[in-house]
Amino acid sequence: MREFTAVVNPTAGASTGAATLLQVARHLREAGAALETEYSHSLAHARETALGAGESGRVVLAVGGDGMAGGIGGALSGTGAVLGLVPAGRGNDFARALRLPADPAALAGILLHAEPRRVDTIEVESAVHPRTVVLGSVYAGVDALANRYANQSRLLRGAASYYAGGLRAVAGWRTADYRITVDGEEQRHRGYTVVAANSPYYGFGRAIAPAAELDDGLLDIVLIREAPRRLFFTLMNELKTGAHLRRPEVRVLRGRELRIEADRPVPYGADGEVEAALPVTVRVRPADLAVLAPAPGLEDTKR
């Protein structure tokens, strides 16, 4: 029987982290599993707690949103420790990519019985963050600004906060000239954003890179070039289904390492937490993290 340490972000999803864990914990304990709970004071404290639990052979449960999942998952990347997710944030995009069920009993069943699955992670390097590891994506441009506004929102939550943040970001956005280098090959790009995606989803369920796979050893690099603002708002809506990929303004590359530079201090973000300005280098770390999730190819009928 597995032993678990749950690391909880008490502010995730408007303070729903602890409440969400309680529902899952009941099923874990009824099955005979040992569970201890640690409340984080900060993301750095959460990482430190997770590393200690992982070193002792316990499964680490990240309870919160994508920032918590990325922070803890990044800390455990390359250590051999096993990560489980209890989604309790506003976006839960990495949990969505893993097809984790929302039902507490079904989620507990996966945490108890699923075989660990190896997934890729993303290493991020910049002058501000010499080495950070995240799970979902790195995005440089108007979406990083939109995410900042969404995180600052006090009146709106979830997708609504990101949409409002996107409107505000696009309204004031000045097109940037990017220089991107993919696996040593340099290209120019003028537009709104560059996204290096390990997961298909970002920004509260938007399918920015629908074909991205968590375990293929590659990043899907999505470029959205210069376009009228009204078209960009249409693109934002099309991100819900992935229809934006049919637009000539959108291009997708694939690679293992990406360097992003720009003609001005363009903001970038990673998993909703890391915030800095270009330049940045990102590279995939293949099969570097073990997670508890349904086996690839199995559909979750309860979602």
Secondary structure as UniProt FT lines:
FT   STRAND          3..8
FT   TURN            10..11
FT   HELIX           12..15
FT   HELIX           17..30
FT   TURN            31..32
FT   STRAND          34..39
FT   HELIX           43..55
FT   TURN            56..57
FT   STRAND          59..64
FT   HELIX           66..76
FT   TURN            77..79
FT   STRAND          82..87
FT   HELIX           93..97
FT   TURN            98..99
FT   HELIX           104..113
FT   STRAND          116..125
FT   STRAND          132..134
FT   STRAND          137..141
FT   HELIX           142..152
FT   HELIX           158..171
FT   STRAND          176..182
FT   TURN            183..184
FT   STRAND          185..197
FT   TURN            203..205
FT   TURN            210..211
FT   TURN            214..215
FT   STRAND          219..225
FT   HELIX           229..238
FT   TURN            239..242
FT   HELIX           243..246
FT   TURN            248..249
FT   STRAND          250..255
FT   STRAND          257..262
FT   STRAND          267..270
FT   TURN            271..273
FT   STRAND          274..277
FT   STRAND          280..292
FT   TURN            296..297
FT   TURN            301..302
//
